[in-house]
Amino acid sequence: MIYGVGCGMTVHLPTVRDLGGFPEPMEDLGTGHRLSLLGADITPATVAVLDEPYAESRGLTNLHALAFRTSARPDRHAKAVAHLPSALSPIDKALLVLREWVDEVTWVTGAPLIAAAVISAYWSGSLCSALALMGVLLYGPVLTARLIELAHALHASVVPPTSRIAGAPRPTRSRHVGLIASSPTQPFIRLAGPWWMVLRRIVGHPTTFGKTER
């Protein structure tokens, strides 16, 4: 499944018209799903796109709620493009839809299961505790510190020359430390969006919000 999102995705206008326009609520992700189900010729770009940062956690949780809502029903995307010629066989389409459902289940259950495994490692012996701690450090603080430095390396190689573009904001030392220290909570912040949306649907509250809502 192609997760084509944001300003890094380009689709030919005739293809967009064939698809019936951009699907809501997250048009770029939905378009990527539909193109994947058609077996479209998709070429990865050889450039990186620096997107805008999220200044508050609510914007991030809303984003992931939208992404989950768009991806949670791949069968609807398959039905929407069923009338169009596809390079995939019916079995391939079914397997792609099944894989997307597995991805969604992993998304909403992965972080709690990993947290349970990390916590239970304490009672499983020193080796399990060390492995769990190493995994948390590598996935959270180490990766976050690397991404912060990578952002500046990407900015230095931007085209046109960086002299024409405002410099990438470098966090203060305390902010830097705070970002790295809080990084293990990042998967749960992302997970809050889908779970909040699911709970609202269960109690009967509408979840009609668009991609531009932050």
C-alpha positions as CSV (number, residue, x, y, z in Angstrom):
1,M,0.0,0.0,0.0
2,I,1.4,3.4,-1.0
3,Y,1.1,5.9,1.8
4,G,1.3,8.9,-0.5
5,V,0.7,12.0,1.6
6,G,1.2,15.7,1.7
7,C,3.1,18.0,-0.6
8,G,5.4,15.2,-1.6
9,M,2.7,13.5,-3.7
10,T,2.0,14.4,-7.3
11,V,-0.9,12.9,-9.3
12,H,-1.7,13.6,-13.0
13,L,-5.0,15.5,-13.4
14,P,-6.6,12.9,-15.7
15,T,-6.0,10.3,-13.0
16,V,-7.6,12.4,-10.4
17,R,-10.6,12.8,-12.6
18,D,-10.8,9.1,-13.2
19,L,-10.7,8.5,-9.4
20,G,-13.7,10.9,-9.0
21,G,-11.7,13.6,-7.3
22,F,-9.9,13.6,-4.0
23,P,-11.6,11.4,-1.4
24,E,-12.3,12.9,2.0
25,P,-11.5,13.2,4.8
26,M,-7.8,12.9,4.0
27,E,-7.6,13.2,0.2
28,D,-3.9,12.5,-0.3
29,L,-3.8,9.3,1.8
30,G,-7.1,8.1,0.3
31,T,-5.8,8.8,-3.2
32,G,-2.7,6.7,-2.4
33,H,-4.8,3.8,-1.3
34,R,-7.0,3.9,-4.4
35,L,-4.0,4.1,-6.7
36,S,-2.4,1.2,-4.9
37,L,-5.6,-0.9,-5.5
38,L,-5.4,-0.1,-9.2
39,G,-1.8,-1.2,-9.4
40,A,-0.9,2.3,-10.7
41,D,2.5,3.1,-11.9
42,I,3.9,5.0,-8.9
43,T,7.5,6.4,-8.9
44,P,9.1,7.5,-5.7
45,A,10.5,11.0,-5.7
46,T,14.2,11.5,-5.2
47,V,13.8,14.6,-3.0
48,A,12.8,15.2,0.6
49,V,10.0,17.6,1.6
50,L,10.2,19.4,4.9
51,D,6.7,19.8,6.2
52,E,5.4,22.2,8.8
53,P,5.8,21.1,12.4
54,Y,2.9,20.7,14.8
55,A,3.0,23.2,17.7
56,E,0.6,21.3,19.9
57,S,-0.4,17.7,20.6
58,R,-4.0,18.2,19.6
59,G,-3.0,18.9,16.0
60,L,-1.0,15.7,16.0
61,T,-3.8,13.6,17.5
62,N,-6.3,15.0,15.0
63,L,-4.0,14.2,12.1
64,H,-3.7,10.6,13.1
65,A,-7.4,10.3,13.7
66,L,-7.9,11.5,10.2
67,A,-5.3,9.1,8.9
68,F,-6.9,6.2,10.8
69,R,-10.4,7.1,9.5
70,T,-9.2,7.2,5.9
71,S,-7.3,3.9,6.2
72,A,-9.6,1.9,8.4
73,R,-12.0,1.0,5.6
74,P,-9.8,0.0,2.6
75,D,-12.8,-2.0,1.3
76,R,-14.6,1.3,0.6
77,H,-11.6,2.5,-1.4
78,A,-11.6,-0.8,-3.3
79,K,-15.4,-0.4,-4.0
80,A,-14.9,3.2,-5.2
81,V,-12.5,2.2,-7.9
82,A,-13.9,-1.2,-8.7
83,H,-15.2,0.1,-12.1
84,L,-11.8,1.2,-13.2
85,P,-9.3,-1.1,-15.0
86,S,-6.6,-2.4,-12.6
87,A,-3.3,-4.1,-13.0
88,L,-4.0,-6.2,-9.9
89,S,-5.9,-9.5,-9.9
90,P,-8.9,-9.8,-7.6
91,I,-6.8,-11.9,-5.2
92,D,-4.1,-9.3,-5.1
93,K,-6.7,-6.6,-4.3
94,A,-8.2,-8.8,-1.5
95,L,-4.7,-9.4,0.0
96,L,-3.9,-5.6,-0.2
97,V,-7.2,-4.8,1.6
98,L,-6.4,-7.5,4.2
99,R,-2.9,-6.2,4.8
100,E,-4.3,-2.7,5.4
101,W,-6.7,-4.0,8.0
102,V,-3.8,-5.8,9.7
103,D,-1.9,-2.5,9.7
104,E,-4.8,-0.7,11.3
105,V,-5.2,-3.3,14.0
106,T,-1.4,-3.1,14.7
107,W,-1.7,0.7,14.8
108,V,-4.3,0.8,17.6
109,T,-3.0,-2.1,19.6
110,G,0.8,-1.9,19.0
111,A,1.7,0.8,21.5
112,P,-0.3,-0.7,24.4
113,L,1.1,-4.2,23.8
114,I,4.7,-2.9,23.6
115,A,4.2,-0.9,26.8
116,A,2.8,-4.0,28.5
117,A,5.8,-6.0,27.3
118,V,8.2,-3.4,28.6
119,I,6.6,-3.2,32.0
120,S,6.3,-7.0,32.4
121,A,10.0,-7.3,31.5
122,Y,10.7,-6.2,35.0
123,W,9.4,-9.5,36.4
124,S,11.0,-11.5,33.6
125,G,14.6,-11.1,34.7
126,S,17.5,-8.7,34.2
127,L,18.1,-9.8,30.6
128,C,14.5,-9.0,29.5
129,S,14.6,-5.7,31.4
130,A,17.9,-4.7,29.6
131,L,16.5,-5.6,26.2
132,A,13.3,-3.7,26.9
133,L,15.2,-0.6,28.1
134,M,17.5,-0.8,25.1
135,G,14.5,-0.9,22.7
136,V,12.8,2.1,24.4
137,L,16.1,4.1,24.2
138,L,16.7,3.3,20.6
139,Y,13.2,4.0,19.5
140,G,12.7,7.1,21.5
141,P,15.6,9.3,22.7
142,V,18.3,8.1,20.3
143,L,16.0,8.3,17.2
144,T,14.6,11.7,18.3
145,A,18.1,13.2,18.8
146,R,19.1,11.9,15.4
147,L,16.0,13.4,13.7
148,I,16.7,16.8,15.3
149,E,20.2,16.8,13.8
150,L,19.0,15.4,10.5
151,A,16.6,18.4,10.1
152,H,19.5,20.8,10.0
153,A,21.5,18.6,7.6
154,L,18.5,18.5,5.3
155,H,18.1,22.3,5.5
156,A,21.8,22.8,4.7
157,S,21.3,20.9,1.4
158,V,18.0,22.6,0.3
159,V,17.6,23.9,-3.2
160,P,17.4,26.9,-3.8
161,P,20.4,28.0,-1.7
162,T,19.7,28.3,2.0
163,S,20.7,32.0,2.0
164,R,17.2,32.7,0.6
165,I,15.4,30.6,3.1
166,A,14.9,31.2,6.8
167,G,17.1,28.9,8.9
168,A,15.6,25.9,10.6
169,P,14.8,26.8,14.2
170,R,17.3,25.1,16.5
171,P,15.7,24.4,19.9
172,T,17.3,25.6,23.1
173,R,19.3,23.1,25.2
174,S,16.5,22.7,27.7
175,R,14.0,22.3,24.8
176,H,16.3,19.8,23.2
177,V,16.6,17.7,26.4
178,G,12.8,17.9,26.9
179,L,12.1,16.6,23.4
180,I,14.4,13.7,23.8
181,A,13.2,12.8,27.3
182,S,9.6,12.8,26.3
183,S,10.1,10.9,23.1
184,P,9.0,7.5,24.5
185,T,5.5,9.0,24.9
186,Q,5.2,9.9,21.2
187,P,3.5,6.7,20.1
188,F,0.8,7.2,22.7
189,I,0.2,10.8,21.6
190,R,-0.3,9.6,18.0
191,L,-2.5,6.7,19.3
192,A,-4.8,9.1,21.2
193,G,-6.3,10.4,18.0
194,P,-7.7,7.1,16.6
195,W,-8.8,5.8,20.0
196,W,-10.6,9.1,20.8
197,M,-12.4,9.0,17.5
198,V,-13.4,5.3,18.0
199,L,-14.8,6.1,21.5
200,R,-16.8,9.1,20.2
201,R,-18.3,6.9,17.5
202,I,-19.2,4.3,20.2
203,V,-21.1,6.8,22.3
204,G,-22.8,8.3,19.2
205,H,-21.0,11.6,18.8
206,P,-20.3,12.7,15.2
207,T,-16.7,12.7,13.9
208,T,-17.1,14.9,10.8
209,F,-14.0,17.0,10.7
210,G,-11.8,17.8,7.8
211,K,-8.1,17.6,7.2
212,T,-7.5,21.4,7.7
213,E,-8.8,21.2,11.3
214,R,-6.0,21.4,13.8
